[in-house]
Amino acid sequence: MRIVDVRTHVLEAELDEPFGWSFDSTTKRGSCLVEIEVEGGLVGWGECFGPARLNAAVVAAFGKHLIGADAMAHDAIWLTLYNRFRDQGQKGLVVTAISGVDIALWDLKGKILGRPVHQIMGGPLRSRVQAYATGTYRRGSGDPMEYIVDEVRGYVDQGFEAVKLKIGFNVAEDAALIRAVRAAIGKDKGLMLDANHGYDALEAIALGQAVADQDIGWFEEPVVPDDLASYREVRQRQPIPVAGGECEFTRWGFLNVLTTRSIDILQPDTCAAGGLSECKKIADMAAAFGVRYVPHVWGTGIGLAAALQLLAVLPHTPPRHTPREPLLEFDRSEHPFRQAVLASPIEHKNGWVDVPAGPGLGIEVDRTAIQRFTVA
Ligand code: CA
């Protein structure tokens, strides 16, 4: 089936309450959705991670390579786009834009074949996934020691078995907050840390050593993503497993991470690292290197559905009677159109989320909502 049209939708919405993390803050949410139509009128949907208007411009530049191409040939299309733009596009916006196109093509393929993506990829290995709550962003006012402790108690009340805490502000204050959160959620719940690369290596090592007794699941983005030597230092000089990868791209980027043994837990974003095609390859590479894979997930229900399709086919590492299962990152921070873009929202039940079982990504998009949040 030939591609006849590629459309992008740039969605934005103001937040009721701005929120911040180690190096920035935001007053709004934005997303670039990709809609690809084939002859006969069938459409597939994808999403690009990162600045929405810039992603839309890059997808528009792909146009002549997409129109008229066979929509089923997504690997051929992936390679064509990457090879044409590779010289200036090995990381960042070119690859996030390819990701949205690739996810839309997988959605189309599933709809054409009448099967969910995870079946076409050879799964499922699992039909539901345990979610952890992402939140604990900084507010414009109030004491984080109070409002973040309240927030994580809420996640435990909702049934989440694990929560991720934002740090990367100040080692001593972060360590105090980690202890307060651990005390609030109790010793049986999972607690992970995310510094959003707010530390240098020495600070990250000091933080990891300071909270070594707090049973931390992982220490995410301790340092800037381009500095793998510092990643390795943090791995070697403090005891918490190091996670990262939401700012890394493609099989070649992750090959470098894997061969240098820089990260314990890989976190590629399906809407950023190259889409479903590329992230399946990266996941298989990670398994071959004995490295865990927990996808980074951010954005709307379309990106969430893509992540769930991938989670359904992630290999068991190591294989055993009751294998370790991958976790779903479930963003709980304010997002006016995360679920609104879907006709049926993807929600958790007691901290578990079902993998969508319908054709393609398994979702139906609400066009009225998309129009409502689309910026001119
Ligand atoms: Ca993160």
Boltz pocket constraint, residues with backbone or C-beta under 6 A from the ligand:
constraints:
  - pocket:
      binder: B
      contacts: [[A, 194], [A, 196], [A, 220], [A, 221], [A, 246]]
      max_distance: 6.0
